[in-house]
């Protein structure tokens, strides 16, 4: 019985490590994505301003 419990505990721990790792990877990339979005918005605004003239 305890062997199954140990196996379940190991699976849960491994899943949590994977989830935390993915979270850290995404959180590190977020500032880069935000900077890219800001750049795209600025370019769109320039194009829209030229089109209005």
Biopython code that builds the backbone (N, CA, C, O; Angstrom):
import numpy as np
from Bio.PDB.StructureBuilder import StructureBuilder

atoms = [
    (1, "UNK", "N", (0.828, -1.201, 0.000)),
    (1, "UNK", "CA", (0.000, 0.000, 0.000)),
    (1, "UNK", "C", (0.866, 1.256, 0.000)),
    (1, "UNK", "O", (0.581, 2.210, -0.724)),
    (2, "UNK", "N", (1.918, 1.255, 0.809)),
    (2, "UNK", "CA", (2.771, 2.433, 0.872)),
    (2, "UNK", "C", (3.599, 2.613, -0.392)),
    (2, "UNK", "O", (4.032, 3.725, -0.695)),
    (3, "UNK", "N", (3.823, 1.525, -1.136)),
    (3, "UNK", "CA", (4.543, 1.642, -2.396)),
    (3, "UNK", "C", (3.734, 2.455, -3.393)),
    (3, "UNK", "O", (4.284, 3.297, -4.104)),
    (4, "UNK", "N", (2.435, 2.208, -3.450)),
    (4, "UNK", "CA", (1.569, 2.978, -4.343)),
    (4, "UNK", "C", (1.508, 4.432, -3.910)),
    (4, "UNK", "O", (1.511, 5.339, -4.742)),
    (5, "UNK", "N", (1.454, 4.647, -2.603)),
    (5, "UNK", "CA", (1.413, 6.017, -2.086)),
    (5, "UNK", "C", (2.699, 6.755, -2.424)),
    (5, "UNK", "O", (2.660, 7.933, -2.779)),
    (6, "UNK", "N", (3.820, 6.089, -2.320)),
    (6, "UNK", "CA", (5.101, 6.696, -2.674)),
    (6, "UNK", "C", (5.145, 7.039, -4.153)),
    (6, "UNK", "O", (5.629, 8.105, -4.531)),
    (7, "UNK", "N", (4.645, 6.147, -4.986)),
    (7, "UNK", "CA", (4.604, 6.395, -6.423)),
    (7, "UNK", "C", (3.725, 7.603, -6.744)),
    (7, "UNK", "O", (4.106, 8.443, -7.559)),
    (8, "UNK", "N", (2.578, 7.696, -6.124)),
    (8, "UNK", "CA", (1.679, 8.835, -6.340)),
    (8, "UNK", "C", (2.338, 10.126, -5.879)),
    (8, "UNK", "O", (2.240, 11.150, -6.557)),
    (9, "UNK", "N", (3.003, 10.087, -4.740)),
    (9, "UNK", "CA", (3.685, 11.274, -4.223)),
    (9, "UNK", "C", (4.783, 11.721, -5.188)),
    (9, "UNK", "O", (4.939, 12.917, -5.431)),
    (10, "UNK", "N", (5.534, 10.788, -5.731)),
    (10, "UNK", "CA", (6.582, 11.140, -6.691)),
    (10, "UNK", "C", (5.998, 11.763, -7.961)),
    (10, "UNK", "O", (6.542, 12.733, -8.489)),
    (11, "UNK", "N", (4.910, 11.211, -8.439)),
    (11, "UNK", "CA", (4.264, 11.768, -9.640)),
    (11, "UNK", "C", (3.782, 13.192, -9.368)),
    (11, "UNK", "O", (3.956, 14.078, -10.206)),
    (12, "UNK", "N", (3.182, 13.412, -8.214)),
    (12, "UNK", "CA", (2.696, 14.758, -7.870)),
    (12, "UNK", "C", (3.860, 15.732, -7.771)),
    (12, "UNK", "O", (3.772, 16.852, -8.273)),
    (13, "UNK", "N", (4.949, 15.320, -7.130)),
    (13, "UNK", "CA", (6.113, 16.196, -6.997)),
    (13, "UNK", "C", (6.702, 16.524, -8.367)),
    (13, "UNK", "O", (7.064, 17.671, -8.627)),
    (14, "UNK", "N", (6.799, 15.532, -9.238)),
    (14, "UNK", "CA", (7.338, 15.771, -10.577)),
    (14, "UNK", "C", (6.442, 16.726, -11.357)),
    (14, "UNK", "O", (6.941, 17.620, -12.041)),
    (15, "UNK", "N", (5.141, 16.549, -11.264)),
    (15, "UNK", "CA", (4.222, 17.459, -11.962)),
    (15, "UNK", "C", (4.350, 18.890, -11.448)),
    (15, "UNK", "O", (4.327, 19.834, -12.238)),
    (16, "UNK", "N", (4.484, 19.060, -10.136)),
    (16, "UNK", "CA", (4.640, 20.403, -9.578)),
    (16, "UNK", "C", (5.947, 21.043, -10.035)),
    (16, "UNK", "O", (5.983, 22.239, -10.320)),
    (17, "UNK", "N", (7.010, 20.263, -10.106)),
    (17, "UNK", "CA", (8.290, 20.802, -10.584)),
    (17, "UNK", "C", (8.150, 21.261, -12.036)),
    (17, "UNK", "O", (8.666, 22.316, -12.403)),
    (18, "UNK", "N", (7.461, 20.483, -12.854)),
    (18, "UNK", "CA", (7.246, 20.859, -14.251)),
    (18, "UNK", "C", (6.404, 22.132, -14.342)),
    (18, "UNK", "O", (6.721, 23.032, -15.120)),
    (19, "UNK", "N", (5.338, 22.209, -13.553)),
    (19, "UNK", "CA", (4.468, 23.391, -13.582)),
    (19, "UNK", "C", (5.233, 24.638, -13.149)),
    (19, "UNK", "O", (5.115, 25.687, -13.782)),
    (20, "UNK", "N", (6.008, 24.534, -12.087)),
    (20, "UNK", "CA", (6.778, 25.693, -11.611)),
    (20, "UNK", "C", (7.828, 26.088, -12.642)),
    (20, "UNK", "O", (8.055, 27.276, -12.867)),
    (21, "UNK", "N", (8.469, 25.107, -13.270)),
    (21, "UNK", "CA", (9.451, 25.413, -14.315)),
    (21, "UNK", "C", (8.828, 26.146, -15.488)),
    (21, "UNK", "O", (9.394, 27.119, -15.987)),
    (22, "UNK", "N", (7.669, 25.687, -15.932)),
    (22, "UNK", "CA", (6.976, 26.375, -17.031)),
    (22, "UNK", "C", (6.582, 27.789, -16.638)),
    (22, "UNK", "O", (6.693, 28.712, -17.445)),
    (23, "UNK", "N", (6.125, 27.965, -15.411)),
    (23, "UNK", "CA", (5.764, 29.296, -14.932)),
    (23, "UNK", "C", (6.964, 30.227, -14.959)),
    (23, "UNK", "O", (6.849, 31.376, -15.386)),
    (24, "UNK", "N", (8.113, 29.742, -14.506)),
    (24, "UNK", "CA", (9.311, 30.577, -14.494)),
    (24, "UNK", "C", (9.758, 30.937, -15.906)),
    (24, "UNK", "O", (10.191, 32.062, -16.153)),
    (25, "UNK", "N", (9.656, 29.994, -16.825)),
    (25, "UNK", "CA", (10.035, 30.273, -18.211)),
    (25, "UNK", "C", (9.123, 31.338, -18.810)),
    (25, "UNK", "O", (9.592, 32.274, -19.457)),
    (26, "UNK", "N", (7.819, 31.192, -18.591)),
    (26, "UNK", "CA", (6.867, 32.157, -19.155)),
    (26, "UNK", "C", (7.041, 33.529, -18.510)),
    (26, "UNK", "O", (6.974, 34.547, -19.200)),
    (27, "UNK", "N", (7.261, 33.569, -17.209)),
    (27, "UNK", "CA", (7.398, 34.862, -16.532)),
    (27, "UNK", "C", (8.668, 35.591, -16.957)),
    (27, "UNK", "O", (8.707, 36.821, -16.935)),
    (28, "UNK", "N", (9.696, 34.859, -17.340)),
    (28, "UNK", "CA", (10.917, 35.517, -17.825)),
    (28, "UNK", "C", (10.729, 36.085, -19.222)),
    (28, "UNK", "O", (11.329, 37.104, -19.562)),
    (29, "UNK", "N", (9.907, 35.440, -20.030)),
    (29, "UNK", "CA", (9.694, 35.908, -21.404)),
    (29, "UNK", "C", (8.673, 37.030, -21.482)),
    (29, "UNK", "O", (8.620, 37.735, -22.490)),
    (30, "UNK", "N", (7.877, 37.211, -20.468)),
    (30, "UNK", "CA", (6.794, 38.192, -20.510)),
    (30, "UNK", "C", (7.284, 39.617, -20.782)),
    (30, "UNK", "O", (6.693, 40.287, -21.629)),
    (31, "UNK", "N", (8.335, 40.120, -20.110)),
    (31, "UNK", "CA", (8.771, 41.491, -20.421)),
    (31, "UNK", "C", (9.174, 41.661, -21.880)),
    (31, "UNK", "O", (8.929, 42.714, -22.468)),
    (32, "UNK", "N", (9.787, 40.641, -22.469)),
    (32, "UNK", "CA", (10.189, 40.718, -23.867)),
    (32, "UNK", "C", (8.960, 40.809, -24.763)),
    (32, "UNK", "O", (8.938, 41.589, -25.715)),
    (33, "UNK", "N", (7.955, 40.023, -24.465)),
    (33, "UNK", "CA", (6.723, 40.051, -25.260)),
    (33, "UNK", "C", (6.029, 41.408, -25.103)),
    (33, "UNK", "O", (5.507, 41.950, -26.077)),
    (34, "UNK", "N", (6.020, 41.951, -23.903)),
    (34, "UNK", "CA", (5.398, 43.254, -23.689)),
    (34, "UNK", "C", (6.122, 44.335, -24.485)),
    (34, "UNK", "O", (5.481, 45.218, -25.054)),
    (35, "UNK", "N", (7.441, 44.272, -24.529)),
    (35, "UNK", "CA", (8.205, 45.257, -25.302)),
    (35, "UNK", "C", (7.895, 45.127, -26.786)),
    (35, "UNK", "O", (7.765, 46.133, -27.483)),
    (36, "UNK", "N", (7.777, 43.903, -27.271)),
    (36, "UNK", "CA", (7.441, 43.695, -28.684)),
    (36, "UNK", "C", (6.041, 44.216, -29.000)),
    (36, "UNK", "O", (5.827, 44.818, -30.053)),
    (37, "UNK", "N", (5.092, 43.990, -28.101)),
    (37, "UNK", "CA", (3.732, 44.495, -28.318)),
    (37, "UNK", "C", (3.719, 46.020, -28.356)),
    (37, "UNK", "O", (3.023, 46.615, -29.179)),
    (38, "UNK", "N", (4.475, 46.645, -27.483)),
    (38, "UNK", "CA", (4.537, 48.107, -27.464)),
    (38, "UNK", "C", (5.121, 48.625, -28.780)),
    (38, "UNK", "O", (4.640, 49.618, -29.326)),
    (39, "UNK", "N", (6.144, 47.959, -29.282)),
    (39, "UNK", "CA", (6.751, 48.348, -30.555)),
    (39, "UNK", "C", (5.747, 48.215, -31.696)),
    (39, "UNK", "O", (5.663, 49.093, -32.555)),
    (40, "UNK", "N", (4.997, 47.136, -31.709)),
    (40, "UNK", "CA", (3.994, 46.930, -32.762)),
    (40, "UNK", "C", (2.903, 48.002, -32.673)),
    (40, "UNK", "O", (2.464, 48.528, -33.696)),
    (41, "UNK", "N", (2.473, 48.321, -31.471)),
    (41, "UNK", "CA", (1.449, 49.361, -31.316)),
    (41, "UNK", "C", (1.952, 50.705, -31.813)),
    (41, "UNK", "O", (1.204, 51.447, -32.449)),
    (42, "UNK", "N", (3.208, 51.032, -31.533)),
    (42, "UNK", "CA", (3.773, 52.302, -32.005)),
    (42, "UNK", "C", (3.836, 52.336, -33.527)),
    (42, "UNK", "O", (3.541, 53.361, -34.142)),
    (43, "UNK", "N", (4.220, 51.223, -34.128)),
    (43, "UNK", "CA", (4.268, 51.165, -35.595)),
    (43, "UNK", "C", (2.877, 51.314, -36.197)),
    (43, "UNK", "O", (2.702, 52.011, -37.197)),
    (44, "UNK", "N", (1.885, 50.660, -35.589)),
    (44, "UNK", "CA", (0.517, 50.789, -36.080)),
    (44, "UNK", "C", (0.027, 52.223, -35.979)),
    (44, "UNK", "O", (-0.635, 52.722, -36.889)),
    (45, "UNK", "N", (0.347, 52.883, -34.881)),
    (45, "UNK", "CA", (-0.060, 54.277, -34.722)),
    (45, "UNK", "C", (0.574, 55.159, -35.788)),
    (45, "UNK", "O", (-0.078, 56.064, -36.310)),
    (46, "UNK", "N", (1.839, 54.905, -36.118)),
    (46, "UNK", "CA", (2.500, 55.692, -37.165)),
    (46, "UNK", "C", (1.829, 55.471, -38.509)),
    (46, "UNK", "O", (1.609, 56.421, -39.260)),
    (47, "UNK", "N", (1.503, 54.217, -38.817)),
    (47, "UNK", "CA", (0.857, 53.907, -40.091)),
    (47, "UNK", "C", (-0.531, 54.541, -40.150)),
    (47, "UNK", "O", (-0.923, 55.086, -41.182)),
    (48, "UNK", "N", (-1.275, 54.470, -39.042)),
    (48, "UNK", "CA", (-2.614, 55.064, -39.018)),
    (48, "UNK", "C", (-2.541, 56.581, -39.165)),
    (48, "UNK", "O", (-3.376, 57.175, -39.848)),
    (49, "UNK", "N", (-1.566, 57.208, -38.541)),
    (49, "UNK", "CA", (-1.415, 58.679, -38.654)),
    (49, "UNK", "C", (-1.083, 59.070, -40.090)),
    (49, "UNK", "O", (-1.597, 60.073, -40.585)),
    (50, "UNK", "N", (-0.229, 58.294, -40.770)),
    (50, "UNK", "CA", (0.093, 58.591, -42.168)),
    (50, "UNK", "C", (-1.118, 58.393, -43.063)),
    (50, "UNK", "O", (-1.301, 59.133, -44.030)),
    (51, "UNK", "N", (-1.944, 57.407, -42.756)),
    (51, "UNK", "CA", (-3.122, 57.124, -43.585)),
    (51, "UNK", "C", (-4.179, 58.213, -43.418)),
    (51, "UNK", "O", (-4.942, 58.468, -44.349)),
    (52, "UNK", "N", (-4.239, 58.851, -42.267)),
    (52, "UNK", "CA", (-5.237, 59.901, -42.032)),
    (52, "UNK", "C", (-4.896, 61.187, -42.772)),
    (52, "UNK", "O", (-5.788, 61.985, -43.061)),
    (53, "UNK", "N", (-3.637, 61.399, -43.078)),
    (53, "UNK", "CA", (-3.228, 62.652, -43.726)),
    (53, "UNK", "C", (-3.623, 62.735, -45.153)),
    (53, "UNK", "O", (-3.342, 63.734, -45.815)),
]
sb = StructureBuilder()
sb.init_structure("model")
sb.init_model(0)
sb.init_chain("A")
sb.init_seg("    ")
for serial, (resi, resn, name, xyz) in enumerate(atoms, 1):
    if name == "N":
        sb.init_residue(resn, " ", resi, " ")
    sb.init_atom(name, np.array(xyz, "f"), 0.0, 1.0, " ", f" {name:<3s}", serial, name[0])
structure = sb.get_structure()
